[in-house]
């Protein structure tokens, strides 16, 4: 785990995590393509997040 957060996470915090910690690390995988799997909770559905991933 990259970090542990006590309590709930809002959309802004989740977006920052995806941009700064997850997507930025995709290039470090051994394969050419990374896969990001998310469920359908509302914080995963922002337009800004769709543009990033």
C-alpha positions, -999 to 999 in steps of 0.1 A, spaced: 0 0 0 12 35 -8 -6 51 21 -33 44 47 -62 68 53 -83 66 83 -120 73 75 -136 80 41 -121 94 10 -137 121 -11 -134 125 -49 -107 151 -48 -85 129 -26 -91 99 -48 -83 119 -79 -50 131 -64 -41 95 -54 -48 82 -89 -29 110 -107 1 112 -83 6 76 -72 -11 52 -96 -10 66 -131 24 80 -127 37 45 -118 22 28 -149 55 33 -168 74 13 -142 55 -20 -148 74 -47 -167 48 -47 -195 40 -19 -219 4 -15 -207 -11 -12 -172 -46 -21 -161 -66 -1 -136 -97 -17 -122 -123 3 -103 -158 -4 -91 -188 19 -98 -187 40 -67 -195 77 -75 -160 90 -68 -147 69 -97 -170 85 -122 -157 121 -124 -150 136 -159 -116 147 -148 -107 111 -137 -119 97 -170 -96 122 -189 -66 111 -168 -70 73 -171 
